[in-house]
Amino acid sequence: MHPALVAPLLPEFAQQWCQALYEIRDNEEKDSAFRGLCTLVQTNPAGIMKSLLWFCNAIVRWNQPSPELNSMFQTILHGFKQHDAVGWAAQVATFPPVIQERLATRYGV
């Protein structure tokens, strides 16, 4: 509802939110929760950086996101890569191979 108010607090709860999201089966509630999280990330991209692994893990565990949500994922991930390609590559290199592969296959990052 108010991403400008909540987004500054993202570093405090992002990892827990992402962990909860990847454990939930794909459904409308999960879609809604992810759209809310993506809105917070778009409002405060730096707020997810400590939890980027968790965020990416939650994204790649989603089997078939809605077209709108998939587009949000793509926009955010490509935005991170374009903003700091070297930093992005260094961070993704630390991810487990399965996450790296799914990010590359699904989102081209």
C-alpha positions in Angstrom: 0.0 0.0 0.0 2.7 2.5 1.0 6.0 1.3 -0.5 7.7 4.6 0.2 7.2 4.1 3.9 8.1 0.4 4.0 10.9 0.2 1.5 13.5 1.9 3.7 13.0 -1.0 6.2 13.6 -3.7 3.5 17.0 -4.7 4.7 15.5 -5.6 8.1 13.0 -8.2 6.8 13.9 -9.1 3.1 15.7 -12.4 3.9 12.9 -13.7 6.0 10.3 -12.6 3.5 12.2 -14.4 0.7 12.7 -17.5 2.7 8.9 -17.6 3.4 8.1 -17.1 -0.3 10.2 -19.9 -1.6 8.7 -22.4 0.8 5.1 -21.5 -0.2 3.4 -23.3 -3.1 2.7 -21.2 -6.2 -0.7 -19.6 -5.8 -2.4 -16.1 -5.9 -1.3 -15.2 -2.4 2.3 -15.9 -3.3 1.9 -13.9 -6.5 0.5 -11.0 -4.5 3.2 -11.2 -1.9 5.9 -11.3 -4.6 4.4 -8.3 -6.4 4.5 -6.4 -3.1 8.1 -7.4 -2.5 9.1 -6.4 -6.1 7.5 -3.0 -5.6 9.6 -2.5 -2.5 12.7 -3.6 -4.3 11.9 -1.2 -7.2 11.5 1.6 -4.6 14.6 0.7 -2.7 16.9 -1.5 -4.8 19.8 -1.2 -2.3 17.5 -2.6 0.4 17.6 -6.1 -1.1 21.4 -6.3 -1.8 22.2 -8.0 1.5 19.5 -10.6 0.7 20.1 -10.8 -3.0 20.8 -14.6 -2.9 17.6 -15.2 -1.0 15.6 -13.0 -3.4 17.0 -14.8 -6.5 16.5 -18.2 -4.9 12.9 -17.4 -4.2 12.4 -16.1 -7.8 13.9 -19.2 -9.4 11.8 -21.6 -7.2 8.7 -20.1 -8.7 7.5 -22.6 -11.3 5.2 -20.5 -13.5 4.9 -16.9 -12.4 2.2 -14.8 -13.9 3.2 -12.8 -16.9 3.1 -9.6 -14.9 5.2 -11.0 -12.1 7.7 -12.6 -14.5 8.1 -9.2 -16.2 8.7 -7.6 -12.8 11.4 -10.2 -12.1 13.0 -9.6 -15.4 13.0 -5.8 -15.0 14.5 -5.9 -11.5 17.2 -8.5 -12.4 18.2 -6.7 -15.6 18.2 -3.4 -13.7 20.7 -4.8 -11.1 22.9 -6.2 -13.9 22.8 -3.0 -15.9 23.5 -0.8 -12.9 26.7 -2.6 -11.8 27.6 -5.5 -14.2 30.8 -6.3 -12.4 29.2 -6.3 -9.0 26.3 -8.3 -10.3 28.6 -10.9 -11.8 30.7 -11.1 -8.7 27.7 -11.6 -6.5 26.0 -14.2 -8.8 29.2 -16.1 -9.0 28.8 -16.9 -5.2 25.3 -18.3 -5.8 24.8 -22.1 -6.0 25.1 -23.4 -9.6 21.4 -24.2 -9.8 20.4 -20.6 -9.1 22.9 -19.3 -11.5 21.6 -21.6 -14.3 18.0 -20.7 -13.7 18.7 -17.0 -13.6 20.6 -17.4 -16.9 18.0 -19.6 -18.6 14.9 -17.8 -17.5 16.0 -14.2 -17.3 19.2 -14.0 -19.3 21.3 -12.6 -16.3 
